[in-house]
Amino acid sequence: MPEADCGEHPPYPLANRYMISSSPPNPYQRLRAYLTSHPRVWLVTGAAGFIGSSLVGELLALGQLVVGLDNFSTGYQRNLDDVVTGAAAARFKLIRGDIRDLDDCRLACDGVDYVLHQAALGSVPRSIEDPITSHEVNVSGFLNVFVAARDARVSRVVYASSSSVYGDSTDVPQREDRVGRALSPYAATKKTNEAYAAIMQRTYGLRSIGLRYFNVFGARQDPNGAYAAVIPRWVGQLMAGEQCIAYGDGETSRDFCYIANVVQANLLAAAAADASATGDVYNIACGQQTSLNGLFTMLRAGLSEREPAIGAAHLEHGAPRPGDIRHSVADITKAQRMIGYCPMYDIARGLNEALEWYWASRAPLETMMVCRASV
Ligand SMILES: NC(=O)c1ccc[n+]([C@@H]2O[C@H](COP(=O)([O-])OP(=O)(O)OC[C@H]3O[C@@H](n4cnc5c(N)ncnc54)[C@H](O)[C@@H]3O)[C@@H](O)[C@H]2O)c1
């Protein structure tokens, strides 16, 4: 996406006194430059997961001090090994712990400036099969992190919400103030998170920002298991010569968002100067609607450049699944206006990078593939 797409943005509380206004050119580049010379202490929960490990990697690249908390229920040590390398390892501390344990959360929050709370059990189908565990991790664990953050007097918590909160709303594009009824226990947990975050700010003054991620994709996203997301699952199946299946007619659409945009949004949200930006939620996506049929065509085209035989693959269709939203596309203007969010990767550019990574990692992935996944 061209930088010209980025509108005006608020100044940063950390940075505004120090910035040179003409350079670097966009809000995120300015924030990166500022953080590099003014390191802070960050807690990333879910640090061994897909999004958490990407946050850890970026923060370490910017010279920050990073604490990671994870119980490795869906995350992997290999994700951390990818991003905690060389001298940066001295600035990273891993706590193997569980957000359902308040003491683990207190230990993790000690001395921290910012919390990026990512730990949760993802997946709509998982939550339908086991709503109690999803609730314990996503709601009780969430509250533990917030209570610990409050008591440790952290400056701000940025937390992962989800586009699933839009539920049965048929408004397209989806705007933050128009949510429908939740369609799954997972969506209910994320809605509850947003309610608790607002209460924690109003009652105790703990500032937070919720980011409603739409379908995120990129390096290290897990292709394994029954709850894998559609992009890593299909990429793995195409590379392994297996059949890809879409639930429904394939015209279900999503706003696929590359991981670099999500990393940017987290850091911008942590640093946003405007106090009125806190206690609120923001869509984090590209604002681009892509059907599953369209996604399959893009993946097949990208991979057949590397292995021509993949060009003959086709998509089969299965029964639609309960809990799935039909169309999902974000209005991202509020995040652009309030936190300076400026997605630099559209789906095509993101897929180029993601496919590069999956292709380079293909041997181990092929041995891990299973045939079911969720969007
Ligand atoms: N990936 C997406 O498309 C997407 C979309 C919307 C929202 N989200 C949200 O973003 C966040 C990160 O998702 P992800 O895709 O990186 O998932 P992930 O499964 O790769 O990462 C989650 C991490 O949290 C850890 N974790 C789970 N339960 C824990 C517990 N009780 N204590 C400590 N750690 C625990 C896991 O081990 C894992 O490392 C989640 O909150 C998810 O709901 C993701």
The ligand as a Tripos MOL2 file, in Angstrom:
@<TRIPOS>MOLECULE
LIG
   44    48     1     0     0
SMALL
NO_CHARGES

@<TRIPOS>ATOM
      1 N1         -4.8640  -15.4040   14.0310 N.am      1 LIG1
      2 C1         -5.9860  -14.7310   13.7670 C.2       1 LIG1
      3 O1         -6.4250  -14.6560   12.6030 O.2       1 LIG1
      4 C2         -6.7280  -14.0260   14.8700 C.ar      1 LIG1
      5 C3         -7.9160  -13.3460   14.5480 C.ar      1 LIG1
      6 C4         -8.6000  -12.6970   15.5690 C.ar      1 LIG1
      7 C5         -8.1080  -12.7120   16.8480 C.ar      1 LIG1
      8 N2         -6.9770  -13.4050   17.1470 N.ar      1 LIG1
      9 C6         -6.4910  -13.4080   18.5230 C.3       1 LIG1
     10 O2         -5.1030  -13.1030   18.5160 O.3       1 LIG1
     11 C7         -4.4580  -13.7390   19.6180 C.3       1 LIG1
     12 C8         -3.2520  -14.5270   19.1460 C.3       1 LIG1
     13 O3         -3.7070  -15.4950   18.1990 O.3       1 LIG1
     14 P1         -2.6970  -16.4100   17.3700 P.3       1 LIG1
     15 O4         -3.2760  -16.5860   16.0300 O.co2     1 LIG1
     16 O5         -1.3150  -15.9270   17.5140 O.co2     1 LIG1
     17 O6         -2.8890  -17.7930   18.1470 O.3       1 LIG1
     18 P2         -1.7940  -18.8320   18.6710 P.3       1 LIG1
     19 O7         -2.5770  -20.0180   19.1210 O.co2     1 LIG1
     20 O8         -0.7270  -19.0330   17.6710 O.co2     1 LIG1
     21 O9         -1.1650  -18.0690   19.9200 O.3       1 LIG1
     22 C9         -1.7700  -18.0470   21.1830 C.3       1 LIG1
     23 C10        -0.6730  -18.2650   22.2090 C.3       1 LIG1
     24 O10        -1.2600  -18.1710   23.5200 O.3       1 LIG1
     25 C11        -0.7430  -19.2230   24.3050 C.3       1 LIG1
     26 N3         -1.7060  -19.5560   25.3460 N.ar      1 LIG1
     27 C12        -2.9260  -20.1250   25.1940 C.ar      1 LIG1
     28 N4         -3.5190  -20.3260   26.3850 N.ar      1 LIG1
     29 C13        -2.6510  -19.8400   27.3120 C.ar      1 LIG1
     30 C14        -2.7020  -19.7700   28.7130 C.ar      1 LIG1
     31 N5         -3.7260  -20.2600   29.4030 N.pl3     1 LIG1
     32 N6         -1.6460  -19.2100   29.3570 N.ar      1 LIG1
     33 C15        -0.5720  -18.7380   28.6680 C.ar      1 LIG1
     34 N7         -0.4830  -18.8040   27.3290 N.ar      1 LIG1
     35 C16        -1.5050  -19.3410   26.6530 C.ar      1 LIG1
     36 C17        -0.5420  -20.3700   23.3490 C.3       1 LIG1
     37 O11         0.3540  -21.3660   23.8180 O.3       1 LIG1
     38 C18        -0.0330  -19.6350   22.1210 C.3       1 LIG1
     39 O12         1.3680  -19.5230   22.1390 O.3       1 LIG1
     40 C19        -5.5420  -14.5640   20.3160 C.3       1 LIG1
     41 O13        -6.0720  -13.7990   21.3600 O.3       1 LIG1
     42 C20        -6.5950  -14.7450   19.2350 C.3       1 LIG1
     43 O14        -7.8790  -14.9610   19.7720 O.3       1 LIG1
     44 C21        -6.2660  -14.0640   16.1860 C.ar      1 LIG1
@<TRIPOS>BOND
     1     1     2 1
     2     2     3 2
     3     2     4 1
     4     4     5 ar
     5     4    44 ar
     6     5     6 ar
     7     6     7 ar
     8     7     8 ar
     9     8     9 1
    10     8    44 ar
    11     9    10 1
    12     9    42 1
    13    10    11 1
    14    11    12 1
    15    11    40 1
    16    12    13 1
    17    13    14 1
    18    14    15 2
    19    14    16 1
    20    14    17 1
    21    17    18 1
    22    18    19 2
    23    18    20 1
    24    18    21 1
    25    21    22 1
    26    22    23 1
    27    23    24 1
    28    23    38 1
    29    24    25 1
    30    25    26 1
    31    25    36 1
    32    26    27 ar
    33    26    35 ar
    34    27    28 ar
    35    28    29 ar
    36    29    30 ar
    37    29    35 ar
    38    30    31 1
    39    30    32 ar
    40    32    33 ar
    41    33    34 ar
    42    34    35 ar
    43    36    37 1
    44    36    38 1
    45    38    39 1
    46    40    41 1
    47    40    42 1
    48    42    43 1
@<TRIPOS>SUBSTRUCTURE
     1 LIG1         1 GROUP 0 **** ****
